[in-house]
């Protein structure tokens, strides 16, 4: 049950993402078949992974900056 809901949500997100990015139905079909194995769910999944990676980069940069700032403040 939960998996079916997750798949439906990912499919809708993937469909919306491709529509907003490409707009033309022919381009959407082409992109869907080439990159996402013909499934909107895979497009939504890739978007989710990209979003999580971006959050990870921001957290990593923030942690590195905080460590550097604190180490410089302590030594000064």
C-alpha positions as CSV (number, residue, x, y, z in Angstrom):
1,X,0.0,0.0,0.0
2,X,2.7,2.5,1.0
3,X,4.8,1.5,-2.0
4,X,2.0,2.1,-4.4
5,X,1.4,5.6,-2.9
6,X,5.1,6.4,-3.2
7,X,5.1,5.2,-6.8
8,X,2.1,7.4,-7.6
9,X,3.7,10.4,-6.0
10,X,7.0,9.9,-7.8
11,X,5.1,9.4,-11.1
12,X,3.2,12.7,-10.7
13,X,6.3,14.5,-9.7
14,X,8.3,13.1,-12.6
15,X,5.5,14.0,-15.0
16,X,5.3,17.6,-13.7
17,X,9.1,17.9,-13.8
18,X,9.3,16.8,-17.4
19,X,6.4,19.0,-18.4
20,X,7.9,22.1,-16.8
21,X,11.3,21.4,-18.2
22,X,10.5,20.4,-21.8
23,X,6.9,21.5,-22.4
24,X,6.6,19.8,-25.8
25,X,4.9,16.3,-25.7
26,X,7.3,14.9,-28.3
27,X,10.3,16.0,-26.4
28,X,8.9,14.6,-23.2
29,X,8.3,11.2,-24.9
30,X,11.8,11.2,-26.3
31,X,13.5,12.1,-23.0
32,X,11.3,9.7,-21.1
33,X,12.2,6.8,-23.3
34,X,15.9,7.6,-23.5
35,X,16.8,8.7,-20.0
36,X,14.1,7.2,-17.8
37,X,13.2,3.9,-19.3
38,X,9.8,5.1,-20.3
39,X,8.6,5.7,-16.7
40,X,7.7,8.9,-15.1
41,X,8.4,7.3,-11.7
42,X,12.1,7.1,-12.7
43,X,12.1,10.8,-13.6
44,X,10.7,11.6,-10.2
45,X,13.2,9.4,-8.5
46,X,16.1,11.0,-10.2
47,X,14.7,14.4,-9.3
48,X,14.4,13.3,-5.6
49,X,18.0,12.0,-5.7
50,X,19.3,15.3,-7.2
51,X,17.5,17.2,-4.5
52,X,18.9,15.1,-1.7
53,X,22.4,15.4,-3.2
54,X,22.0,19.2,-3.3
55,X,21.0,19.2,0.3
56,X,24.0,17.1,1.2
57,X,26.4,19.5,-0.6
58,X,24.9,22.4,1.3
59,X,25.2,20.6,4.6
60,X,28.7,19.6,3.9
61,X,29.7,23.1,2.9
62,X,28.0,24.5,6.0
63,X,29.8,22.0,8.3
64,X,33.2,22.7,6.6
65,X,32.7,26.5,6.9
66,X,31.6,26.2,10.6
67,X,34.6,24.0,11.4
68,X,37.0,26.3,9.6
69,X,35.5,29.4,11.3
70,X,35.6,27.8,14.8
71,X,39.2,26.6,14.4
72,X,40.3,30.1,13.3
73,X,38.4,31.8,16.1
74,X,39.9,29.5,18.7
75,X,43.4,30.0,17.4
76,X,43.1,33.8,17.3
